[in-house]
Amino acid sequence: MKKNEPKKPGLTGRLSIRAKLLITFVLTAAFMFLINIMLYNEINRSMRQLDEVYATNVSLNELTECLEGTQDDVLEYLNTKSSDSLEDYYRNVQLFRDMLEQLNDRTVDNEMKILEKNIRSMSETYLELTDETIQAKRGRNVERYKAAYNEEFLNYQYIRTAIDRLNNLQFQNNSDNYQIMLSSLNYMEFVSSAIVVAVAVVNLLILMLLIQTITEPLRMLARSANQVAEGNFDIQLDDSRNQDEVGVVTHAFVKMVYSIREYIARTKESMEKEQKMMERELLMETHLKDAQLKYLQAQINPHFLFNSLNAGAQLAMMEDAEKTSIFLEKMADFFRYNVRKMEETTTLAEEIEAVDNYVYILNVRFAGEIQYEKNIVPYFNDVQLPSMILQPLVENAVNHGIRNVEWEGRIRLDVEPVDQALVIRVSDNGQGMTQERIREILEGGMRKSSSLRDSTGIGMDNVINRLELFFGRKGLLQIYSDGPDKGTEVRIVIPRELLNQNNKKM
């Protein structure tokens, strides 16, 4: 691979991809914002003009409604003379006067303005006549309020006619203005659409240019990476002159390929030596594990054999040969299993049979003092285990649990599935343990004491270590006790995945 000197990057080459994207986004957003502001102001101005087009018609309609309300209040007061109608009259009169203030009162050369001035003048006369009519009614001057009412009603009709005419003229004028504004809005819509399309095209061109500056180096890098993946380390790749993220990655890739090629050369030289060292280490590790297994298996108590044979000899002298034969047969089965399985794994069913033989031998030795119960799920009979795992647990339960207690001692063996695991329990109702003692046993605190080789600590240590070596995991054995004289439970919990690694089924 040829290494080239990187060229001096340009202005855009010195920017990161994030900076390029950010600048493009900011410029695009600013341009769109300015265009939207311009369009927004223009649309608002047009909408205000549209609102003003028919505002005069709305004002004239409100003036007509107020005039009609005033006339209705006058008529209602004349008919009922109620205080409510009088209050409504004065309220409408005030509102009507306020609206008249908005009409033209100057003389101008404009038909609509002249009409506004005439309406304002006739309305002033009309209000004076309505007030005169109200006062005559209040003074009970029938002739006067009738004459005043007829005159003001005639004035009212003139005002209505003038307002309708003015409204028609105003509507016609506003319709012309509306058409002009509508044309302006259509033109504005066309212009705004054209601007949006132009901005979109410009943004698309800018994005395509930016994407090309990013993706082209990436495509070249991907092609080179594929060649490297196929084992070709003699590729030629120009070092990127850009200082953005792609340039940094390309430069790092070039250095990486060069380093890999040198590393492969060094690796080839030392591979044979390293492989020999690994084989030697594996061999040493295998020998070490074999030595550990043999050491742990050798800790099984040999004194039990002599004590059991002495009990068999005594039984032969005291009883018939049939019981002695059964006893010696159980003894033979137990020690045959012990010797045969010392160097290999066994099944759970064989372990349970060994425990049964062991308990039978103990009951012969101690005249049936041991009450033994078991609850076994047959599905687990073929599960593979290290040999002589359960018997030491039962032995500890006898020697350090129910031996020398004043009540009837009982030992129970349970094998069952619990929460995706195989659980084996050996429990007794004997002397129990303190939490300090349990912690000392589980942590292997009894290993250093040569005077206690037959104690619970060393037996449990034997089982714990062989379980760890066989399954490759710590913490499989657990001890539970509520304290002195509360009994003890030793539990072996083997998760399903560990059983699947060492057994064909569970």
MOGI-V740561 format. One line per field, one symbol per residue. ss: DSSP state (H for helix, E for strand, L for the rest). phi: phi as a letter, one per 20 degrees, with the letter a starting at -180 (. if undefined). psi: psi as a letter, one per 40 degrees, with the letter a starting at -180 (. if undefined). A space follows every 10 residues. Layout:
ss = ???
phi = ???
psi = ???
This chain:
ss = LLLLLLLLLL LHHHLLHHHH HHHHHHHHHH HHHHHHHHHH HHHHHHHHHH HHHLHHHHHH HHHHHHHHHH HHHHHHHHHH LLHHHHHHHH HHHHHHHHHH LLLLLLLLLL HHHHHHHHHH HHHHHHHHHH HHHHHHHHLL LHHHHHHHHH HHHHHHHHHH HHHHHHHHHH HHHHHHHHHH HHHHHHHHHH HHHHHHHHHH HHHHHHHHHH HHHHHHHHHH HHHHHHHHHL LLLLLLLLLL LLLLHHHHHH HHHHHHHHHH HHHHHHHHHH HHHHHHHHHH HHHHHHHHHH HHHHHHHLLL LLHHHHHHHH HHHHHHHHLL HHHHHHHHHH HHHHHHHHHH LLLLEEEHHH HHHHHHHHHH HHHHHLLLLL EEEEEELHHH LLLEEELLLH HHHHHHHHHH HHLLLLLLLE EEEEEEELLL EEEEEEEELL LLLLHHHHHH HHLLLLLLLH HHLLLHHHHH HHHHHHHHHH HLLLLLEEEE LLLLLLLEEE EEEEEHHHHH HHLLLL
phi = .eddffffff fffeefffff ffffffffff ffffffffff ffffffffff fffdffffff ffffffffff ffffffffed leffffffff ffffffffff feefcdeceb ffffffffff ffffffffff ffffffffem efffffffff fffffgfffg ffffffffff ffffffffff ffffffffff ffffffffff ffffffffff fffeffffff fffffffffe neddfdcfff efdeffffff ffffffffff fffffffffd ffffffffff ffffffffff ffffffffeg ffffgfffff fffffffecf ffffffffff ffffffffff efdbebdfff fffffgffff fffffdlmfe edcbcdefge fefebfflee gffffffffd defmeedfec ccdccbeblm bedddccbde fmbeffffff ffemfeffef edfeefgfff fffgffffff embemfdccc bepgmdnccd cdddfgffff fdcebc
psi = hhhihhihia dddeiidddd dddddddddd dddddddddd dddddddddd dededddddd dddddddddd dddddddddd fidddddddd dddddddddd deiheihigh dddddddddd dddddddddd ddddddddef gddddddddd dddddddddd dddddddddd dddddddddd dddddddddd dddddddddd dddddddddd dddddddddd ddddddddde ehefihhhhh eieadddddd dddddddddd ddddddddde dddddddddd dddddddddd dddddddeeh hedddddddd ddddddddai dddddddddd dddddddddd edeiiiiddd dddddddddd dddddfffeh hhiihhhede dehhiiifdd ddddddddde cehfieihhi hhhhhihhgf ihhhhhiifb daiidddddd ddefeedehe efdeiddddd dddddddddd efiiedhihh ieaheeiihh hhhhiddddd deidi.
